[in-house]
Amino acid sequence: MSTAVIILIVVVVVVAAVALYMANRRQTEQKREDRRVIATEHREEAERNRLTAEKESAIAEEQAAAARRQAAEADQRANEAQTARLTADAHADHADEIDPDASADRDDNQDFDEHKEVLDGEREEPHAGERPPATEPEPVRREA
């Protein structure tokens, strides 16, 4: 073989090696770029999910605060109602204490209550020849 053919073969081999190296480098760079794009998409999705989570958390906190506020208002109203009830009872008791007619009314009410009990007791006993009042049967309870 001649020297020119050997030099030509060496040049072709070197050019082929450089071409393979460049193709491999280009392919590696393309893979890196693809990974960068995918990573960017993942970061954007993570950011959207984080913002959604923060929004939902803020809404939940607002609802919890509203519920606490309503509970506090309900407690306050209950306390005010209890205070008003106690005040009304105290005024009624005081009025009964200072009213000269209140003791007579109380005595009349006691007599009425005693009289009513006597009448109620008479109604419970059936008279001769009369049927006792019909009662509805109690519903049967089933135990689960």
Number of C-alpha atoms within 10 A of each C-alpha: 5 6 8 9 10 11 11 11 12 12 12 12 12 12 12 12 12 12 12 12 12 12 12 12 12 12 12 12 12 12 12 12 12 12 12 12 12 12 12 12 12 12 12 12 12 12 12 12 12 12 12 12 12 12 12 12 12 12 12 12 12 12 12 12 12 12 12 12 12 12 12 12 12 12 12 12 12 12 12 12 12 12 12 12 12 12 12 12 12 12 12 11 12 11 12 15 12 10 11 10 10 13 13 11 12 12 11 12 12 12 12 12 12 12 12 12 12 11 11 11 10 11 10 10 9 11 10 6 6 7 8 10 8 6 6 6 6 6 6 6 6 5 4 3
